[in-house]
Amino acid sequence: MKLHHWPRSSVIAAKRNGVFSRNSVNNSQDASQLKLCLEESVSKLLDRRWTLENPDTKVHQITVSMKETTSRSGIFGNVNFSMDAYPKLGDAMLDERGKDPSFYVVRDDLLHPFVNGNKARKLDALLPIIEDCLGTDVVTCGGCQSAHAAAVAVSCAERGLRSHLLLRGPNGSVVWLNDIIDSFTDLPSGTNCMQTNANRSTEDGTRKVVIVKEGAGDAVALFGIIRQVKYLSQSHILGKKRKYNFVIDAGTGTTAVGFALGALILGLPWKVTSVMLADTLDGYKKQEKRLISDFKRYAASDLISNYELKNDLVQWVHRETPRKFGNVMEGEIKACQQVANQTGVPVDPIYTLAAWELAVRLSQQQSDKGAKVVMLHTGGTLGMFGLAQRYKSYFSTLKG
């Protein structure tokens, strides 16, 4: 059985806001040449086949208004939400001044009925690469109700690929994908996406098996997220000049790193704040460092080779009420219901509620000249079915 890495593409590595590690830009001519070089490099990076026909997504605006009461019950007991499905975007946003705090929501939860938005973005570049390598079978792993495993299964079925899912059950019945990889190769566990040539005689002929890491937390997954960032930076959507603070919930942290990386290489004054849900601060920093290192290795640029990409792109923050990953606190299901009733936006207590809470808090603290808050809605609401079985008492007390 032979294992080898994916072929590498070409991309730049640069530091935010035009400040670079070795050579600084001294005049407008240098800056103009550098900008053209950056744009050419990004265009080369994104010149590939994609899973999604286009990177389009909807952007809605949420207004946060205070209730006329001093009593507070529940997480959002003292606020009301309203949603504008057709907000002013582009240059029109600069003139907008509302009396109540507000933030924008990038509705990636609407990309696919069975594939979470962040999963669709991660698989956007990966699946065509599998096809280009003549892959026939895709192996991945996850929990029994893993959104990643479901996304891989659905996406593979749509493209005629076979998917093989290793699902973890109760304690003591866990099969780890890394253990399987290690039994066939001397490569250390945690290696990036790998292609396996399993030359076996079957009735279908030779089969090529591709192993996708749990959560698709690899450098290849970053390409689809960068494609999304470029889409959002168009002048008629969010534009390239205004400052934004993007709030993203973090499972593996790949989406947050990809978003920050995309903003950096596109020269956007955007900040990424990510709520840590499944790991420690040290764990997320290590993941960020690994992804950036792998990205540079996969996408080494011969156009701009003198610039160093730093590893502190994302601001990692704790959830307002920290807990063991997967646990739901009292009142959080009710908060999800309130958001859905008042805005039509479904959120879940494991992932997206945490991002919504932070977006609300940041929008209330925001000054007129500060960065506008944008929440990236990654999906996650399919997990509500499993939560309804696990937390029956929380759901049974809900009122319509």
N, C-alpha and C positions, 0 to 999 in steps of 0.2 A: 504494500500500500504506500503510495507516494503522496507527500504533502508539499505544497508550495504556496507562496503568497500570491495575492492578486497582482496584476500588472499595475505599475505606477503611472499616474498622470502628471500634469504640470500645473503648478500654482505658485503664487508668491508668498513670501513671509515678510510682513511689515509690521511696524509698531504704530499704535493708535495716534491719531491727530497729527500725522506728518512728522513725528519725531522718531528717528531711527537710530539703531544701535551704533552704526559705524559712520555713516555719512549723513550729515544734515543737509536739508535743502536751503541753499543760500540765496536764491533769487527766483523771480517769478518764472523765468524760462526753465530753470531746473524743475520747479514745481509742476509746470505744465507737461514737461517730458515725463516726469515721474507718474503723473496722473494717467497719461496715455499708456504708459507701460503697465500700470496696475490694471487698467481696464482691459488691456489686451490679455493679460495673464488670467484674469477672472473669466473672461470670455472663453479662453481655452479650457479652463477648468470645467465650465458648464456646458461645453460643446460635446454633448454625449446623448445617448438614448436615455429616456426616463420612463418610469412606471406611470406616473401621472401625466395625462395629456398636456396639462398646463399647470402652473403653480398657483393659480388663482385661489383666493380665499375671501370671505366676507369680513368686513370690519364694522362693528357696531359700537355705539356709545352708551355707556351706563351713567346715569345721573344719580348721585347720592344725596338725598334730602333728609333733614332731621325731622323727627316727629315732634309734635307739640306736646310733649310729655317729658317729665323728668325721670319717670320710672323706666327701668330697663329689665326686660325679660328675654333671655336667650342671647345668642351671639350678635344678632342684628336687631335686637329689640327696640332700639331707639332710632332706627333709620328706615327709610323706604327707598326702594330702587325703581327706576324707570328706564326703559330702553328705547333708543332711537336706532331703527334699522337702516336709516339712510342719513347718517350724519354728514356734516361738511368735512371734506377731506382735502388734501393738497394745500394749495395756498390759502384757501378759504378758512382753514383752521387757524391761521395766524390772527385773524380778526375776531375770532370767537371769544366772547367773554360771558360766561354764565355765572349766575349768582350762587349756584350750588356746585359743590365739587363733582367732578366726573372723571371717568377714565374710559379708555377704548378697550374693546375685546376683539382679538383676532380669532375668528370662529373656525378654527381647524377641526372642531368637533363635528362640523358639517361635511367634511370631505368624503366620508364613506359611512354607510350604515353599520358596518361590522368591523371596521378598522379604525382604531383611535387615530387622531390627527398626527400625533408625534410618531406613531408607528408608520403611518403612510409616508411621512417625510423621510424617515430613516431608510425605508425600503425603496424610495424613489429611484436612487441610483443603483442600489444593490441588485435588484432582480434582473435588470437588463445586463449587468455584468455577468451574472450567473448564466443567462442565456447565451451571451457572447462566448463564454467558456464551454458552451454545449453541456451545461449542467442538466441533469435529469431529476435528481433527488436532492431535497433540502432537509437537513437535520437540525433541529434546535431544541431547546428545553425551557421549562418554566414551571410555575405553580399550576395547580389543578384548574384555576380560573385565570390563567395568565393572559393578559391582553396581547402580549407579544406573541405567544404561541398561536392565539386565535388569528392575529393579523397575518402571520406567516402562512398559516393554513389556508385562509381565505385568498390571500394574494397569490399564492402558488396555484391554487385551484383555478383562479381566473386566467392564469397564463399557461396552464397545462403542465405544470411541474408537480412532482410528487412531494408531499411533505411528510416528515416523520417526526413526531413530537414526543419528547421525553418529559413526562409530567410528574412533578413531585406530589406525593400523597401525604398521609399522616407521618408523624415522626417515626423514624425507623424504616420507612419505605422510600428512601430518597436515592435516586440514581443521578449522579452528577455528570454532566457532559464532559467536564475537564478530565474526569477520571477515565472516561472512554478514550479521549484524545491521547492522554498520557500512556495508555496501554499500547498504542500503536506508534508512538513517536517519541523521540528524545526532546522535542521542543518543550519549553516550560509551559505550564498551564497559564491561561490568560492571554495566549498568543492571539493576534488579530485574526480576522476572517481568513479561513484557509480553504483551499480547494483540495479535495481528495480524489485522486484517480483510483477508483475501485474497479479494476478491469476484471469483471466477473462474467462468466458466460451465462447469460440468461436468455429467456425466450425473446426478449426485446433487444438483445445485443448488449454492447458495452454501456454501462451506466456510470455517470460521473456524479459523485456525491459531494455536496457542498455543506459545510458545517457553519452555521450562523450562531454567533455567541448569544447567550441569553440577554434579551433586551436590545439586541443589535447595537451594542455600545462600542462601535468601532469607527475608525477613520472614514471608511466608505459611507457610513451613515451621515457624516457631516455634510456631504455634497448636496443632498436633497434639502437640508436645512438652509444652507447657503443660498441655494436657488430661491427659496422662499423669502429670505432677507432681501435679495435683489428685487424680487417682485414688489415687496412692500415699500422699497425705497423709490419707486417710480413717483414722478412729480404729482400725479393726480391721486396718489394714495397717501403715503406718509411723507414722501419727499426725502431729500438728502441733507437739508440744512437744519431742520428743527431738531432739538434735543428730545429724546424719549428715554424713559426708564421702563424696560420690558420686564415684566414679572412672569416667571416661569416656575412651575412646580418641578422638583427634581426627583426622579426615580434613580436611574443610572447617572443622570447629570449630562447625558450626551446632547440632548436638545439645547440646553442652556449653553454649553460650550460651543456647539455649532452655531448658535445664534450670535454669540459674542464674536466668534471667529469671522463669521460672515460680515458683521458690522465693521470689524477691523479692516479686513482686506478690501472692503468697498469704500473705506474712508468715511464712515457715517459716525456722527456724534451721538451714538446710542449706547446706553448703559444696560447691562443685564443683571437683574437681581433674582436669584434663584432660591426657593424655599427648600431646605434639606428635609427629606422625608424618609429616606431609607438607609442613610449612612451617616457617619460622623463628618465633621468638618475636615479632618485629616484625610478621610477616605475620599471625599469629593475633590479635594485639592490634588490628591494622587491621581484620581481619574482624569482631572483636567490636564495635568502634566502629561499623562500617558497619551491622551487623545491628541494633544498638540504635537507631541513628539512623533506619533504615528502619522499624523497628517503631513508633517514636514517630510517624513521619510517616504510616504506614498506619493507626495506631490511636490517633490523637490523641483525648484524652478531654476532654469538656466538663464532666465531673463533678468531676474533680480536676485542675485545670490549673496549680496552683502548685508542683508537685513535679517535681524534675529527676532523671532516671535517670542514674546514673554508668556509666562505661564499663569498670570494672575488676571485673566480677562473677566471672570465672573465674580460678582459679589455674592458669596454664599451666606444665607441668613437662616436662623432657626425658625421653626414654626412657632406661632404665638403660644400654642399649648403643645409643647413637645410630648411625644409618646412613642411607644414601640410601634414600628411600622405595621400597618394593618389594623391597628386599634381605632375604634370610633368612640368619641366622648359623647356624653349626654348632651342633647341639644343640637348636635351637628346635623342630624337627619332633618330636624325641623328647620334649621338654617338653609339647608339645600332646598327644602320645599318652598320656603319664603322667596328665595332667589328665583326659582322656577316659576312660581305663581306671579311674581311682580314683573319679571323680565322675559319669560319664555326661554331663558338660558338654563339648561340642565347642568348642574355641578354635582360632584360626588365627594363624600367626606374623606376619602383616602388621599386623593390628589388635588383636584381642581378647587375644592373649597379653600384649601390653604392658600392658593394663589389669589383667589377672590378676596379673602380676608386681607391679605397684604396689599392688594391693589386698592381696596377701600381705604385702608389706613394711610397709604402713601398719597392718595388723591386728596384726603382731608388735610394732610400736612403740606401740600404743594402750594408754592407761591405762584403769582401770575407769570413770573419770568422763569420759573423752574421747569425742569423737564416734564413733559406730559407723560402720564402713566398709561402703559399699555399692557394688558394681560394677554398672554398667549394661551388660548384655551386648547389644551392638548387632548381633550376627550375624557375618557375614564368612566363615563356614565353606564357603560355596559356592566361594570362591576357591581352596580346597584342591585342586580338580581341576586347575586351571591350574598351581599350584605343583608338583604331582606330575609334570607334564610338564617343567617348567623345572629342578627340583632332583631329578632321578631318583636321584642317589647318596644323598641324605639319606633318601629314602623306601625305597630298596632295603635299607638296613641295619636297618630297624625290625623288631622281633620282636613276635609276638603275645602 
